[in-house]
Amino acid sequence: MKVIVLGAGVIGVTTAYYLAKSGAEVLVLDRQREPGMETSYANAGELSYGMTSPWAAPGVPKKAIKWLFMRHRPLFIWPLISPTMWAWGLKMLANCNDKAYRINKTRMVRVSDYSRRALTDLMAEVPLDFDLRERGTLQLFRTEKQLKSSKADQEVLAEFGSPYEVLDRDGCIGVEPGLSHVANKFVGGLRLTADRTGDCRMFTGALARHAAKLGVSFRYGVTIKGVTVRDGRVAGVQTDDGYHEADAFVCCMGPYAPILLREIGIRAPIYPIKGYSITLPVTDPDAAPQSTIMDETHKVALTRLGDRIRVAGQAEIIGYNMKLGSHATDTVRHVVSDLFPKGGDVSKAMGWTGLRPMTPDGTPVIGPTKYPNFFLNTGHGTLGWTMACGSSRAVADVVLGKTPEIDMDGLTMDRY
């Protein structure tokens, strides 16, 4: 079977790998010059299995109003004249209740837990260098209220068997000694011990090279113009370098997927949520993060990637805007300077912005569509790196007519 994968980010590359491993002939098309150059390029670096939760949660609308008045706020909303934006926002608000949260989180945890096991298997099979660390994630609380509110998350973690530790101030310093310099700025934390960290772009590039050894063809610098449908099936894709046919197709185009899908009558409620990061060199290894710290107040993640620190966060609802303004990274710069003032050199930080493909319920859209040979693997939001291996292995099985190892109920377009 010949399969064309649309997109060479971490989702597209892992999909191509699992398809090729099962014997498929695979062609990957991407407009960039190499893999992992867009959403996968400089994300937070978290493999956050324990923090897999939908953004749409009880209390979020109230918090969002509060965030809008913070100096270093985690959320920016630009009131664009966009029916798509407002329709997506209303759907997200409709999911901000206890019943929807539990359903959505259950679906997301199902994928992320499977992905954790899939990555473990993959690392046993293939040597991949991507600055992996397996020291967990520390959710850092600056207030007692945040610490008390985490009890609800602890109950969910316990229900799904995700290991965690509740730490006081000294306990946080024990796992992240660099925090000793700012001990007065936090009260405690929730440590998710099964989480990992790693450079998503490095992983994507390394796996792409291995996939090529399995016979996967990568064609870069190719812009996808449209999809041709004939007799109820997808016949091929038109690009700026020609027309490509295959037996099956998998759309892994992240935030740009809904633009392509609309042309063939698939209405996937995915909206681009803009995020920012900086990457700076470590100046003092002992005063820098050892793994990932999630600042609960600012919703900013700080991750140690070898001799670098990646600081990522913010959610900006502004459509397909990729501008990196002069003050765009102020919030992430503030957080790393505030928590790890001696750990890295902020003056040498490299800024980045990218778009996350977010569904209103937080769950990715994977699996079949109304066309029997056209499949989706997109809509992972901020958890594409976390869910990549699991969702891709499951989608590869569906494409090749196999029964996936996880239940696909609630993960496909059928839920919409």
N, C-alpha and C positions, 0 to 999 in steps of 0.2 A: 504494500500500500504506500502510495506517495502522499505525504502530508505537507502542507505549507503552513508554517507558523508565522503569524503577523506580529512582529515586535521582538527585539533582542534585549529586553531588560531582564531582570532576574526571573520573572515569570516566564517569558518566552524561552529563555535558554534552558531553564529546568524542564519545561514542557518538551522541548526538542530532545533533551538528553533522555528522558524516560521513553519517549516514542522510539528513538533510535535504539535504545537498549533492548526494546521489545521487537526489533526487527524492521521498523518502518523506514522508508526512504524519506528523509526530511530536508526541506529547504526553509531557511529562516530569512525573512526580509525585514530590513530596518533602515530608516533614513539617516541614522548617524554613522560615523566612521568606524565604530567598534561597539562591542556590547556594553550594556550598563551605563549609557551616557545620559540618561534622562532621570526619571524618578529614582532609579537605583544608584545614581552617581555618588551622592554625598548625604545619604539619609542618616538617621540616628545611630545605626549600627547595632540596634537591639534585636535579638531573637527573643522576643518578650512573650513567651508562652504563658507565664503566670499573670501578665497584665493584658491578656486578650479580653477586651471589653468593647462594646459599642459606645460611640460618642453619645448616641441618643440614650439618655438615662434619666430616671426620675431626678428632678431638681436641677437639671442642666439649664433649662430656660431661665431660671432665677439666677443661677451662677453666671450665665452669659451676660445678663444685664450688669451684674457687678463687675465683670471683667472689662466691660467697655469703658469703665471709669478708672481702671488701673493705669499707672504710668507705663509699666512694663507688662502690658496685658497679653494674655495668650490668644485672644480672639480679636480679629478685625473683620468687620462686615461693611462692604461698600454697597450701598443701595442702588445697584444697577437696574436699568430698565430691561429686565430679562425674565420672561415668563418661565424659562427653564430653571433659573436660579430660585425663584420664589416657589415654584411647584415642588422642587427638591426640598427646600427648607420646610415647607408645610408637611411634607411626608416625614421628614426627620422629627419634627415636633410631635407628630402623631405617634411616634415610637418612644417618646419620653414618658413612659409609664412603667409600672412594676411588671405587668404581664408581658408586654412587648420586650422589655429589657431581658427578662429571664429566657424567653424564647430565642432572642437574638444572640445572647451570650452563649447559650447552650450550643447553638449552631457554630458559632465562631470558635469556641473551645474545642469542639469536635475536629475542626480543621487544623487548628494550631497544635493540638496534642498529636494528631497523626503526622503533622509536619515535623515535629520534634523527633519522632521515631524514624521518619523517612530520612531526615538529615543524618541521624546516627548511623543508619544503614549505609547511606551514601559515603560518609567519611570512612567507613570501614572498607569500602570498595575502591575508592578513588582518592589518591593523595592530592589534597587541595590546601593551598597556603592562602589564608585570608585573615590573618591576625586574630584567630579564634581564642577566646577566653571563656571558661566555664565557671564563673564566679558569681553568677546570679545578678539580680537587679535590686537595688535599694530604693524604695519609694520613700522619699525624705519629707517629713512633716515639720513645718515651721511652727504650727500651733497645736494646742491640745485638742481643739475641735476637730482638726484634720485627723489626728491620731484616733480619737473616739469614733469618727465616722468610718474609719477603715474596718471596723468590726463587721460591717455588712459584706465587704470584700473578702474578709477572712472566712466568713461562712460559706461563700461561694467557692473559694479556693479549696476549703475542706471538702465540700460536696463533690468537687471534681477530682479530688486526690492530687491537687497541685501543692507541693511542699512549700512551706513558708516559715518565717520566724518574725515575731514581733520584738523589736529592739528598742531599748531606751537610748538615751544620748550616748552613754559609754559603749553600748553594743554597736551603735552605728559607727563610732570611731574605731572600734575593734576591726570591722570589716573594711572600713574606708579611713585609714589613718590620716589622710590629707584633710579630713574634716576637723581635726583637732585644732586647727588654726581659727575655726569659726564656730566653736562649740556653743556659743551663746545664740546662734541664729536658728537652731532647730531643737525640737524636743524629743524626737524619736523617729522610728521608721518601720517599714514593713519590707522584709527581705524575701524575695522570691528566688529560692535557691536553685531551681531547675533552669533558670534563664541562662542564655548564652549571649556573647557579643562577638561581632566580627565585621569586617569591611565588606559590605554588600557588593560593591563594584569589583573588588578583588576576587570575590567568590564567583561572580558572574563571568568575569574574564577567564578564570581558571577552568570553570566548568565548560565554557564555550570551547576552549582548546581541547578538552577531553572529548566533548561531543563531536568535534571535527574528526578526531581519531576514529570515532564510531561510524563516520560517514556522513555526518550532518554537513550540509552546504550552507554557508552564511554569505548572504549578499548584502553588503552595506552600501550606504549612500543611495538607497532606493526609496523613493517616495511612493506610497500606495495611494492611487487615485480613486479607486472604486472597486466594487465587487459585481461580478456578472452572475445573474440568476437565470437558469434555464430549466424548464420542466420541473419546477419545484425544488431544484437543488442548486447549490452554488457551483458554477462551472469553472470560475477562475477569478484572478485578481488582476486589475490593470495597474501598471506602475509606470513611472516616467522612463523606465528602460525596457518596457515591453509587457506582454501579456503572459501570465503564468497559470497553468492548469494543474490540478491535482485531484486525488480521490477524496481528500478531506482537508479541512481548513480549521485552524484554531486562532481565534483573535485574542492576542495578549498585548493590546495596545494601551493599557492603562487608562489614563484620563482622556485619551483621544478615541477610545473605543466607541463611545456613543455617537460620535460624529459620523463614523463609518457605518455603524449599525443602523442609524436612522434611514440611510439610503436604501436599505433592503427591508425596511418595515419592522425592525427590532427596536423597541423602545426600552432601553436599559437605563434606569434612573441612577446614573453615575454622574457626579459633578466634580470638577477639579477644585481641590482645596490646596491652596498655596502654602508652602512651608519654607522655612529658612534654616540654614546651618552655617557654622564656621568650623574650620579645621585649623588647629594651631599646634605648634611643636611643644613637647613636654620640656620644661626647663629643670624641674626637680621631680624625679620619679616617685619619691616618697610623699610629695605634697600634691600629687596629681591623682585623679580617680584611678582605682584599680580595676573596676568593672563599669557598670552603668548605674548612675544615680538619676532618679526622676524627681525633680523638684516639683512637688505637688502644687505649690502656690502658683508658679508660672507655667506649669506644664511643659517644662524644658528638660530634655534628657542630655546627660553628659556621659560620654563613653570613651573609655581608653582603647585606642587602636594602636598597639605597638608603641612607637615613640611619638604618637599624636593623640590629641584630644578632639573628639567630635562633639559639638554642642548643637543640638537641633530642637526645633519646636515652632510654636506659633501656628495659628490657623487663620488664613486670610481668605475670605470669600470674595473673590474679585474676578471670577471667570478665568479665561485663558490668558492671563497676564504674567509674563515672565520677567518683568523688569526687576532689577536688583538695585533699589535706590540706595543713596548714601547712608540713610539711617535705618534701613530695613532690618539689619541684624542687631540693632541696639539691645533688644531684649535678651537674645542668647549671649551676647557679649557681657551684659550686666550679670547674668546668672553665673557664668564661669568665673568672672572676676569677684563676685560676691562669695561664692562657696570655695573656690580653689585659687585664691589670690597669688599663691606662690607656685602653683603647679605648671602653668604654661605661659607662653608669651603671646598675649592678645594682640600686641602690635604687629605680629606676623601672621595673624589669622587670615585665612582665605574664605571669603563669603560665597554662598551658593543659595540658589532657590530652585524649587521643583514643585510639581503638581502631584497631589495624591488622588487616586481615583476612588472617590468615596460614595458608597451607597447610603441611602437614608437610614437603613437599619444596621449598617456596619458589616453585615455579612457579605463576602464576595459573591460574584455571580460566576459559577463554574458549571461546565457540562453542556448538555445539548440545547439546541434552539429549535425553532419551527422548521428549519432546514435540516434534513437528516444527516448531512455531511459537513455541517458548520457548527463549531463548538466555541464556547467562551471560557476564558480563564482571566478574569479581570475584576475590578471593583474591590480590591483588598484594602483600600484606604491607607492608613499608616502601618499596616501589618503585612505588606507584600513580602518583605524579607522573612518575616516570621512564618508565613503560611506557604511560601514558595514551593518547597519540596513536596508538602502534602497535597496541595491543590493540584500541582502539576502531575504528580504520580496518579492521582485519581482521574484527572482529565485524560491522560494518556490511555488509561484503561478503558474509559468510555469510548474514546475515538476508535480503539482497536477492537471493540466489541467484547471486552472483558468486564467482569463484575468488580467494581472498585472495592477496596478493603474497608472503606468507610461508607456509612449511610449517606446518600446524596439528597435525601429529603430536606427541603428547605434551603438548598444551596443553589438551585438552578433558577432559570428565568420563570419557572412555573409559579413561584411565590408572588410574582407581580401580575 
